[in-house]
């Protein structure tokens, strides 16, 4: 919840007119529960979707996460999700076939923002891993590593631009 990426998104997205919810997964920080390697954490995302849907019932819902949170968000298939915006997804927290955003050829948009020098999954590997996914774009962030140090503003700008473009449709 306090990573550079999630902190930047939480800081910059509301100023773009977006409602934002940031939370810790079970067992992280002062959150109750225990780490469940992406399986139980998907339920945490569904709980966040429930909360946002109740608080902002007329707004489209975009799910975003960084690293572990990106992979876990891609495992959640919920009809209320308008699009997935995954930042530095390792695409290996869960088996690729468990990333429900791609399962069953889901046509909703998926944006994967991958650092050029990511220590876990480089852009070319992400393109290969997601080649069969519908409506999926991999965007590389030049010069960045997994933590996007000095480039979190670029991640936020990509996400805001993607949401703006989708809302304009």
Secondary structure, 3 states (H helix, E strand, C coil): CCCHHHHHHHHHCHHHCCCCCCCCCCCCCCCCCCCCCCHHHHHHHHHHHHHHHHHCCCCCEEEEEECHHHHHHHCCCCCCEEEEEEECCCCCCCCHHHCCCCHHHCCCEEEEEEECCCCCCCHHHHHHHCCCCCCEEEEEECCCCCCCCCCHHHHHHHHHHHHHHHHHC
